[in-house]
Structure formats: structure tokens, C-alpha cells
Amino acid sequence: MPDPLTSQSVLSLSRNFMESRILLTAAELNLFALLAPRPLTAEEAARRLPGNLRAVTILLDALAAMGFLGKNEGRYQCLPPASHFLSPDRPDSVLPMVLHAAHLWERWSHLTETVGSGPRSFETPHQDEERLRSFIGAMHAIAAPMASRVVGMVDPGKARALLDVGGASGTYTIAFLLAAPEMKATLFDRPPVIEMARKRLQEAGMLERTALVAGDFYSDNLPAGHDLAFLSAIIHQNSPEQNLRLYKKIFRSLNPGGRIVIRDHIMDPDRTEPLSGAVFAVNMLLATEGGNTYTFEEIQRDLLEAGFGRIRLIQKGEHMDGLAEGFKP
């Protein structure tokens, strides 16, 4: 349960966007990469951006006050740990997720209008290369710290043929292959994403164990012959009707006895917990035509209609790590 509201907590929440916007602007300007190698004065930073000196100085001072920069004798530098997790070159960087949040800022600015008159349009992060790369990078930044734990909860057991539906750059494919040395995988995603997956799988030494299949699961059939299908962070972008169609495609792709595992926000029946899922549903209101976060009962209903049985909740989860499974008879 959230902490009880007070007048001060309400006021603090109403102002949280200010520090968030400072961070997002610094990321969009690539300030952290600029200031990591060596300290710069505000004048030097303004010339290199380029930017307005007064504005750059105020922004740098705010970032220093927030702990993102060090300031010494009028020079600013991005120091550890911020320089580590905001570097564009480190594998554990969260910078792609921060840049994705900057894109979300534009979308969320229309929430009042959307609640009043309905969504204006349904822009997705797949529309241009920059946003697609930022989105896929953000998904990796979210998934990487918890992938091995999630795979452990799934327990691939004797499964030897994995289908990673909408597998992005392969974060979970790699985790499954590490956990099950005899397993081979098929990663299915859109053509530009497949190339991103190829690079990550090559770096992880898993490319020879993975078939990369380009397609669109909304319009194309899925490859057949699998005994485990992993559907990670997909169902929230769909309407119930879209999810049912996708479950039926996955059902057809599985061998008899095969298993589907869904990772996503899984809401309590009253839809107010977990908080992260309730907030994410608002994100889907702003980003999709029919997306939402779903209760286990809703997932169970649609899996049953698609033909699955032995459906159970593996774990509820608090951070889009809810897990549910079902089996093809």
C-alpha cells in the first residue's frame, strides 16, 4: 500500500516533473558523455553543445545540485557512479531508458486532453530508427538485471525449443540459452529489430543456437515446432481481442504438451495493485488503441479460449515481472 497522503507529499508529487525534465534534457543533449572524459567550464560546454551560456550554466548547476555532476572551481564533470550508468558505451547503461522516457514525455503531455476527448493518435516507438533503437535499448536496460531471475522462476526444465515472441534484441533468449545449454531458440520480431538481435546474440556467443525470424505477429503466422513460447512485455500493448488472436497463433506454434509463459504486469482483480501496473495502464491509454494491463483472471480467460489448459500464476510481480503459464494439451 502507498504511504498515506499529506499536503506536503501531494505538493512534492506535483513538482516531481521538474527534476525529471532536467535529467531528460541533459540526456537529450548528450551532456553526460560530453562531461565524462574531462571537466569543462560552462562556457566550454556551451560552445561544444552548442547552447545558450546562461541556460547551460543554470542547467549544469541544477545537475550538480542533484548529484549527477561534480563542480569544482567552476568546472563540471560527470563522475562515477553517474558516468557509469549514463554512459552511451557501457553495457549496463540506463541511458537508452532515459531517452525513451524523454519520448514518453511528449506523449504524457496530452493526458488531460486524452481523458477529456479520447486519444488523438496512436504513435508507437517503432516509427523511426532513432526511436526504435532507443526503445529496444530501453527494453534491454529493463530486462537485463532481472532476466536470469525471471528465467529461473520460469524453469525451462526439459524444454529444448524456445520461441521468443517479439524477442527484441535477445535479452531473454540469451538468458534462456544460458540456463538450458541443450536448448535452441527462435527469436521472432520485426526486420529492423532482428538486426539488433543479431548483434547482441553474436556478442553473447549465442547466434549459432538461435534462428532469427523476421515478421509481424499481428499479421504473420509464427514458426512451428516449439515446446516453450515466451511472450514478454507484449500483452499490455494489445486489446483483449488482439491478445486472443496472438494466443491462438502461439498455440498453433507449440508442440503438444508445449507451454506458453507470459511476462507482464499482472493486476489484482480490483486493478489498483501493483501501482506500477496501474500507472503503466495510463501509458498504454496514451500510446495504443486498445492496450491495457490485465488481471490474471483476464489472462486465464483468454488462454482458455485459445485452447490452453493448466493455467496458473507463477508470480504476481511488482515491476512488470508477473508471470503466468499455460499448456497445450
C-alpha beads as a LAMMPS data file, in Angstrom:
LAMMPS data file: protein, C-alpha beads

329 atoms
328 bonds

1 atom types
1 bond types

-500.0 500.0 xlo xhi
-500.0 500.0 ylo yhi
-500.0 500.0 zlo zhi

Masses

1 110.0

Atoms # bond

1 1 1 0.000 0.000 0.000
2 1 1 1.255 3.539 -0.703
3 1 1 2.107 5.843 2.177
4 1 1 -0.762 7.991 3.464
5 1 1 -1.140 11.261 1.555
6 1 1 -0.239 14.535 3.221
7 1 1 -0.404 18.067 1.874
8 1 1 3.376 18.081 1.553
9 1 1 3.511 14.744 -0.248
10 1 1 0.886 15.998 -2.703
11 1 1 2.885 19.159 -3.364
12 1 1 6.099 17.168 -3.717
13 1 1 4.457 14.853 -6.230
14 1 1 3.131 17.804 -8.232
15 1 1 6.694 19.128 -8.613
16 1 1 8.491 15.847 -9.354
17 1 1 8.375 16.576 -13.066
18 1 1 10.906 19.397 -12.641
19 1 1 13.899 17.243 -11.706
20 1 1 12.762 14.616 -14.204
21 1 1 12.760 17.171 -17.021
22 1 1 16.253 18.376 -16.068
23 1 1 17.572 14.810 -16.344
24 1 1 15.766 14.182 -19.647
25 1 1 17.119 17.368 -21.204
26 1 1 20.676 16.521 -20.119
27 1 1 20.299 13.087 -21.726
28 1 1 18.875 14.535 -24.949
29 1 1 21.799 16.976 -25.136
30 1 1 24.276 14.113 -24.502
31 1 1 25.719 16.126 -21.627
32 1 1 26.842 13.111 -19.622
33 1 1 29.050 11.830 -22.451
34 1 1 30.362 15.363 -23.028
35 1 1 31.331 15.837 -19.393
36 1 1 32.641 12.350 -18.563
37 1 1 36.150 12.479 -20.111
38 1 1 37.288 15.767 -18.550
39 1 1 35.859 18.716 -16.577
40 1 1 34.589 21.659 -18.580
41 1 1 33.520 25.187 -17.728
42 1 1 30.008 26.282 -18.596
43 1 1 31.478 28.377 -21.418
44 1 1 33.287 25.357 -22.877
45 1 1 30.196 23.166 -22.576
46 1 1 28.011 25.826 -24.209
47 1 1 30.389 26.077 -27.162
48 1 1 30.519 22.325 -27.691
49 1 1 26.767 21.706 -27.482
50 1 1 26.223 24.466 -28.829
51 1 1 23.922 26.233 -26.388
52 1 1 22.970 29.478 -24.693
53 1 1 25.531 30.225 -21.952
54 1 1 23.051 31.409 -19.311
55 1 1 20.762 28.422 -19.922
56 1 1 23.624 25.915 -19.962
57 1 1 25.043 27.318 -16.717
58 1 1 21.720 27.069 -14.905
59 1 1 21.190 23.511 -16.192
60 1 1 24.692 22.409 -15.154
61 1 1 24.265 23.861 -11.668
62 1 1 20.951 22.040 -11.260
63 1 1 22.524 18.759 -12.379
64 1 1 25.357 19.295 -9.896
65 1 1 22.864 20.008 -7.121
66 1 1 21.025 16.780 -7.995
67 1 1 24.243 14.755 -7.776
68 1 1 24.689 13.968 -11.476
69 1 1 27.729 16.239 -11.871
70 1 1 30.616 17.322 -9.736
71 1 1 31.504 21.025 -9.704
72 1 1 34.954 22.251 -8.717
73 1 1 36.305 25.750 -9.295
74 1 1 33.757 26.494 -11.993
75 1 1 34.289 23.238 -13.894
76 1 1 31.736 20.466 -14.233
77 1 1 32.339 16.761 -14.709
78 1 1 30.203 13.635 -14.785
79 1 1 31.793 11.294 -12.246
80 1 1 31.029 7.744 -11.073
81 1 1 28.544 6.329 -10.492
82 1 1 26.508 8.612 -12.796
83 1 1 29.162 8.427 -15.522
84 1 1 28.824 4.633 -15.491
85 1 1 25.081 4.183 -15.796
86 1 1 24.581 7.226 -18.053
87 1 1 27.382 6.434 -20.488
88 1 1 26.226 5.541 -24.025
89 1 1 29.010 2.954 -24.350
90 1 1 28.624 0.733 -21.274
91 1 1 26.578 -2.484 -21.480
92 1 1 24.884 -1.706 -18.146
93 1 1 23.908 1.841 -19.182
94 1 1 20.361 3.008 -18.449
95 1 1 20.742 5.923 -20.863
96 1 1 18.528 4.247 -23.520
97 1 1 15.729 4.017 -20.962
98 1 1 16.190 7.685 -20.003
99 1 1 15.995 8.675 -23.683
100 1 1 12.885 6.544 -24.072
101 1 1 11.398 8.399 -21.099
102 1 1 12.082 11.658 -22.953
103 1 1 9.936 10.337 -25.801
104 1 1 7.240 9.385 -23.297
105 1 1 7.263 12.965 -22.007
106 1 1 5.780 14.138 -25.300
107 1 1 3.032 11.526 -25.123
108 1 1 2.135 12.139 -21.475
109 1 1 1.787 15.869 -22.093
110 1 1 -1.550 15.029 -23.744
111 1 1 -3.066 13.083 -20.827
112 1 1 -5.604 15.728 -19.806
113 1 1 -6.732 16.131 -23.413
114 1 1 -6.910 12.349 -23.852
115 1 1 -9.070 11.823 -20.770
116 1 1 -11.387 14.574 -21.946
117 1 1 -11.836 13.635 -25.581
118 1 1 -10.045 10.350 -26.221
119 1 1 -6.656 9.659 -27.815
120 1 1 -5.560 11.906 -30.673
121 1 1 -3.319 9.373 -32.417
122 1 1 -1.517 6.152 -31.675
123 1 1 2.142 6.761 -32.319
124 1 1 4.417 3.831 -31.479
125 1 1 8.162 3.756 -30.728
126 1 1 8.703 1.784 -33.945
127 1 1 8.079 4.659 -36.350
128 1 1 11.620 5.884 -36.931
129 1 1 15.084 4.421 -36.480
130 1 1 16.114 6.696 -33.613
131 1 1 13.041 5.931 -31.532
132 1 1 13.155 2.250 -32.377
133 1 1 16.780 1.977 -31.287
134 1 1 16.042 3.938 -28.119
135 1 1 13.019 1.752 -27.359
136 1 1 14.848 -1.550 -27.920
137 1 1 17.790 -0.282 -25.872
138 1 1 15.401 0.706 -23.102
139 1 1 13.825 -2.763 -23.116
140 1 1 17.277 -4.305 -22.722
141 1 1 18.131 -1.917 -19.866
142 1 1 14.957 -3.011 -18.053
143 1 1 15.277 -6.717 -18.799
144 1 1 18.990 -7.336 -18.292
145 1 1 19.096 -7.008 -14.472
146 1 1 16.165 -9.401 -13.955
147 1 1 16.371 -11.790 -16.929
148 1 1 18.225 -14.592 -15.160
149 1 1 15.897 -14.371 -12.139
150 1 1 12.806 -14.472 -14.366
151 1 1 14.139 -17.447 -16.315
152 1 1 14.830 -19.180 -13.004
153 1 1 11.215 -18.655 -11.980
154 1 1 10.007 -19.949 -15.362
155 1 1 12.280 -23.023 -15.053
156 1 1 12.693 -24.180 -18.669
157 1 1 13.062 -27.752 -17.432
158 1 1 13.237 -30.207 -20.353
159 1 1 12.249 -27.622 -22.978
160 1 1 14.636 -27.720 -25.920
161 1 1 12.983 -25.416 -28.466
162 1 1 12.203 -21.862 -27.344
163 1 1 10.100 -19.363 -29.285
164 1 1 10.758 -15.813 -28.074
165 1 1 7.800 -13.859 -29.481
166 1 1 8.676 -10.200 -30.016
167 1 1 12.067 -11.026 -28.519
168 1 1 13.611 -7.583 -29.188
169 1 1 17.414 -7.658 -29.021
170 1 1 17.534 -11.105 -27.431
171 1 1 17.979 -10.367 -23.739
172 1 1 15.666 -13.163 -22.622
173 1 1 16.708 -15.524 -25.422
174 1 1 20.275 -15.295 -24.108
175 1 1 19.138 -15.852 -20.517
176 1 1 17.185 -18.980 -21.500
177 1 1 20.080 -20.381 -23.531
178 1 1 22.474 -19.806 -20.639
179 1 1 20.099 -21.591 -18.257
180 1 1 19.478 -24.545 -20.606
181 1 1 22.666 -25.493 -22.511
182 1 1 20.834 -28.044 -24.711
183 1 1 18.156 -25.553 -25.774
184 1 1 17.908 -23.852 -29.157
185 1 1 15.821 -20.759 -29.766
186 1 1 13.820 -18.928 -32.392
187 1 1 13.598 -15.166 -31.949
188 1 1 10.695 -13.590 -33.836
189 1 1 10.473 -9.822 -34.322
190 1 1 10.293 -7.113 -36.972
191 1 1 13.117 -6.936 -39.539
192 1 1 14.981 -3.890 -38.103
193 1 1 14.876 -5.401 -34.615
194 1 1 16.202 -8.723 -35.891
195 1 1 19.412 -6.970 -36.929
196 1 1 19.802 -5.533 -33.419
197 1 1 19.259 -9.033 -32.005
198 1 1 21.844 -10.486 -34.377
199 1 1 24.498 -8.136 -32.967
200 1 1 23.683 -8.845 -29.311
201 1 1 23.457 -12.615 -29.840
202 1 1 26.760 -12.595 -31.716
203 1 1 28.422 -10.740 -28.856
204 1 1 26.976 -13.237 -26.368
205 1 1 28.143 -16.220 -28.412
206 1 1 24.556 -17.455 -28.871
207 1 1 23.937 -16.733 -32.546
208 1 1 24.609 -20.312 -33.682
209 1 1 21.934 -21.596 -31.274
210 1 1 19.310 -19.065 -32.409
211 1 1 17.187 -18.834 -35.538
212 1 1 16.298 -15.218 -36.292
213 1 1 12.911 -14.948 -37.997
214 1 1 11.627 -11.581 -39.217
215 1 1 7.920 -10.904 -39.224
216 1 1 4.966 -9.152 -37.633
217 1 1 3.000 -11.233 -35.147
218 1 1 -0.105 -9.157 -35.864
219 1 1 -0.201 -10.267 -39.498
220 1 1 2.132 -13.257 -39.856
221 1 1 1.999 -16.798 -38.537
222 1 1 4.612 -17.859 -36.007
223 1 1 7.206 -20.577 -36.669
224 1 1 6.033 -24.013 -35.510
225 1 1 7.733 -26.850 -33.629
226 1 1 8.437 -25.337 -30.199
227 1 1 7.898 -26.636 -26.696
228 1 1 8.210 -23.305 -24.862
229 1 1 6.907 -19.916 -26.027
230 1 1 7.925 -16.800 -24.103
231 1 1 5.720 -13.716 -24.523
232 1 1 7.492 -10.911 -22.711
233 1 1 6.118 -7.377 -22.254
234 1 1 3.754 -7.726 -25.215
235 1 1 0.190 -8.191 -23.987
236 1 1 -0.064 -4.709 -22.442
237 1 1 0.157 -3.088 -25.883
238 1 1 -2.793 -5.141 -27.165
239 1 1 -6.541 -5.123 -26.790
240 1 1 -8.109 -8.328 -25.408
241 1 1 -9.109 -9.262 -28.959
242 1 1 -5.540 -8.839 -30.202
243 1 1 -4.201 -10.917 -27.329
244 1 1 -6.653 -13.720 -28.035
245 1 1 -5.557 -13.845 -31.672
246 1 1 -1.910 -13.886 -30.598
247 1 1 -2.508 -16.667 -28.036
248 1 1 -4.124 -18.754 -30.784
249 1 1 -1.094 -18.238 -33.038
250 1 1 1.219 -19.282 -30.222
251 1 1 -0.977 -22.320 -29.525
252 1 1 -0.514 -23.419 -33.139
253 1 1 3.255 -22.865 -32.942
254 1 1 3.662 -25.205 -29.950
255 1 1 4.070 -28.960 -29.966
256 1 1 1.536 -30.985 -27.926
257 1 1 2.416 -30.512 -24.266
258 1 1 4.159 -27.214 -25.045
259 1 1 3.969 -24.272 -22.659
260 1 1 3.291 -20.572 -23.031
261 1 1 4.792 -18.221 -20.425
262 1 1 3.650 -14.593 -20.237
263 1 1 5.732 -11.903 -18.535
264 1 1 3.971 -8.602 -17.920
265 1 1 2.180 -6.525 -15.326
266 1 1 -0.426 -8.822 -13.778
267 1 1 -3.024 -6.840 -11.886
268 1 1 -5.078 -7.719 -8.834
269 1 1 -8.806 -8.150 -9.557
270 1 1 -9.621 -4.574 -8.460
271 1 1 -6.874 -3.236 -10.814
272 1 1 -5.296 -0.908 -8.209
273 1 1 -2.263 -3.067 -7.421
274 1 1 0.531 -3.175 -8.260
275 1 1 0.875 0.601 -8.524
276 1 1 3.413 0.270 -11.347
277 1 1 0.850 -1.642 -13.394
278 1 1 -1.910 0.911 -12.785
279 1 1 0.407 3.722 -13.895
280 1 1 1.561 1.730 -16.906
281 1 1 -2.051 1.283 -17.997
282 1 1 -2.182 5.082 -18.375
283 1 1 0.895 4.860 -20.607
284 1 1 -0.975 2.359 -22.790
285 1 1 -4.005 4.669 -22.872
286 1 1 -1.755 7.311 -24.393
287 1 1 0.203 5.024 -26.706
288 1 1 -2.158 2.385 -28.070
289 1 1 -5.619 1.960 -29.451
290 1 1 -6.673 -0.778 -27.048
291 1 1 -3.751 -1.631 -24.764
292 1 1 -4.053 -2.038 -21.012
293 1 1 -2.646 -4.003 -18.105
294 1 1 -4.536 -7.203 -17.337
295 1 1 -5.575 -9.260 -14.347
296 1 1 -4.680 -12.928 -14.056
297 1 1 -8.368 -13.748 -14.454
298 1 1 -8.461 -11.907 -17.790
299 1 1 -5.301 -13.660 -18.990
300 1 1 -6.661 -17.022 -17.856
301 1 1 -9.965 -16.470 -19.667
302 1 1 -8.283 -15.708 -22.988
303 1 1 -5.744 -18.533 -22.688
304 1 1 -8.590 -20.975 -22.058
305 1 1 -10.428 -19.711 -25.117
306 1 1 -7.251 -20.127 -27.175
307 1 1 -7.088 -23.794 -26.145
308 1 1 -4.597 -23.781 -23.271
309 1 1 -5.082 -25.648 -20.010
310 1 1 -3.356 -25.994 -16.624
311 1 1 -3.142 -22.205 -16.412
312 1 1 -1.560 -20.783 -13.285
313 1 1 0.029 -17.648 -11.892
314 1 1 3.734 -18.266 -11.317
315 1 1 4.293 -14.945 -9.586
316 1 1 2.440 -11.663 -9.286
317 1 1 5.437 -9.329 -9.583
318 1 1 5.752 -5.620 -8.882
319 1 1 7.840 -4.341 -11.820
320 1 1 6.410 -5.953 -14.955
321 1 1 7.761 -9.286 -13.741
322 1 1 4.433 -11.011 -13.250
323 1 1 4.471 -14.494 -14.782
324 1 1 1.618 -16.718 -15.923
325 1 1 1.741 -20.017 -17.790
326 1 1 -0.495 -22.407 -19.668
327 1 1 -0.058 -25.704 -21.517
328 1 1 -1.167 -27.020 -24.871
329 1 1 -2.894 -30.381 -24.325

Bonds

1 1 1 2
2 1 2 3
3 1 3 4
4 1 4 5
5 1 5 6
6 1 6 7
7 1 7 8
8 1 8 9
9 1 9 10
10 1 10 11
11 1 11 12
12 1 12 13
13 1 13 14
14 1 14 15
15 1 15 16
16 1 16 17
17 1 17 18
18 1 18 19
19 1 19 20
20 1 20 21
21 1 21 22
22 1 22 23
23 1 23 24
24 1 24 25
25 1 25 26
26 1 26 27
27 1 27 28
28 1 28 29
29 1 29 30
30 1 30 31
31 1 31 32
32 1 32 33
33 1 33 34
34 1 34 35
35 1 35 36
36 1 36 37
37 1 37 38
38 1 38 39
39 1 39 40
40 1 40 41
41 1 41 42
42 1 42 43
43 1 43 44
44 1 44 45
45 1 45 46
46 1 46 47
47 1 47 48
48 1 48 49
49 1 49 50
50 1 50 51
51 1 51 52
52 1 52 53
53 1 53 54
54 1 54 55
55 1 55 56
56 1 56 57
57 1 57 58
58 1 58 59
59 1 59 60
60 1 60 61
61 1 61 62
62 1 62 63
63 1 63 64
64 1 64 65
65 1 65 66
66 1 66 67
67 1 67 68
68 1 68 69
69 1 69 70
70 1 70 71
71 1 71 72
72 1 72 73
73 1 73 74
74 1 74 75
75 1 75 76
76 1 76 77
77 1 77 78
78 1 78 79
79 1 79 80
80 1 80 81
81 1 81 82
82 1 82 83
83 1 83 84
84 1 84 85
85 1 85 86
86 1 86 87
87 1 87 88
88 1 88 89
89 1 89 90
90 1 90 91
91 1 91 92
92 1 92 93
93 1 93 94
94 1 94 95
95 1 95 96
96 1 96 97
97 1 97 98
98 1 98 99
99 1 99 100
100 1 100 101
101 1 101 102
102 1 102 103
103 1 103 104
104 1 104 105
105 1 105 106
106 1 106 107
107 1 107 108
108 1 108 109
109 1 109 110
110 1 110 111
111 1 111 112
112 1 112 113
113 1 113 114
114 1 114 115
115 1 115 116
116 1 116 117
117 1 117 118
118 1 118 119
119 1 119 120
120 1 120 121
121 1 121 122
122 1 122 123
123 1 123 124
124 1 124 125
125 1 125 126
126 1 126 127
127 1 127 128
128 1 128 129
129 1 129 130
130 1 130 131
131 1 131 132
132 1 132 133
133 1 133 134
134 1 134 135
135 1 135 136
136 1 136 137
137 1 137 138
138 1 138 139
139 1 139 140
140 1 140 141
141 1 141 142
142 1 142 143
143 1 143 144
144 1 144 145
145 1 145 146
146 1 146 147
147 1 147 148
148 1 148 149
149 1 149 150
150 1 150 151
151 1 151 152
152 1 152 153
153 1 153 154
154 1 154 155
155 1 155 156
156 1 156 157
157 1 157 158
158 1 158 159
159 1 159 160
160 1 160 161
161 1 161 162
162 1 162 163
163 1 163 164
164 1 164 165
165 1 165 166
166 1 166 167
167 1 167 168
168 1 168 169
169 1 169 170
170 1 170 171
171 1 171 172
172 1 172 173
173 1 173 174
174 1 174 175
175 1 175 176
176 1 176 177
177 1 177 178
178 1 178 179
179 1 179 180
180 1 180 181
181 1 181 182
182 1 182 183
183 1 183 184
184 1 184 185
185 1 185 186
186 1 186 187
187 1 187 188
188 1 188 189
189 1 189 190
190 1 190 191
191 1 191 192
192 1 192 193
193 1 193 194
194 1 194 195
195 1 195 196
196 1 196 197
197 1 197 198
198 1 198 199
199 1 199 200
200 1 200 201
201 1 201 202
202 1 202 203
203 1 203 204
204 1 204 205
205 1 205 206
206 1 206 207
207 1 207 208
208 1 208 209
209 1 209 210
210 1 210 211
211 1 211 212
212 1 212 213
213 1 213 214
214 1 214 215
215 1 215 216
216 1 216 217
217 1 217 218
218 1 218 219
219 1 219 220
220 1 220 221
221 1 221 222
222 1 222 223
223 1 223 224
224 1 224 225
225 1 225 226
226 1 226 227
227 1 227 228
228 1 228 229
229 1 229 230
230 1 230 231
231 1 231 232
232 1 232 233
233 1 233 234
234 1 234 235
235 1 235 236
236 1 236 237
237 1 237 238
238 1 238 239
239 1 239 240
240 1 240 241
241 1 241 242
242 1 242 243
243 1 243 244
244 1 244 245
245 1 245 246
246 1 246 247
247 1 247 248
248 1 248 249
249 1 249 250
250 1 250 251
251 1 251 252
252 1 252 253
253 1 253 254
254 1 254 255
255 1 255 256
256 1 256 257
257 1 257 258
258 1 258 259
259 1 259 260
260 1 260 261
261 1 261 262
262 1 262 263
263 1 263 264
264 1 264 265
265 1 265 266
266 1 266 267
267 1 267 268
268 1 268 269
269 1 269 270
270 1 270 271
271 1 271 272
272 1 272 273
273 1 273 274
274 1 274 275
275 1 275 276
276 1 276 277
277 1 277 278
278 1 278 279
279 1 279 280
280 1 280 281
281 1 281 282
282 1 282 283
283 1 283 284
284 1 284 285
285 1 285 286
286 1 286 287
287 1 287 288
288 1 288 289
289 1 289 290
290 1 290 291
291 1 291 292
292 1 292 293
293 1 293 294
294 1 294 295
295 1 295 296
296 1 296 297
297 1 297 298
298 1 298 299
299 1 299 300
300 1 300 301
301 1 301 302
302 1 302 303
303 1 303 304
304 1 304 305
305 1 305 306
306 1 306 307
307 1 307 308
308 1 308 309
309 1 309 310
310 1 310 311
311 1 311 312
312 1 312 313
313 1 313 314
314 1 314 315
315 1 315 316
316 1 316 317
317 1 317 318
318 1 318 319
319 1 319 320
320 1 320 321
321 1 321 322
322 1 322 323
323 1 323 324
324 1 324 325
325 1 325 326
326 1 326 327
327 1 327 328
328 1 328 329
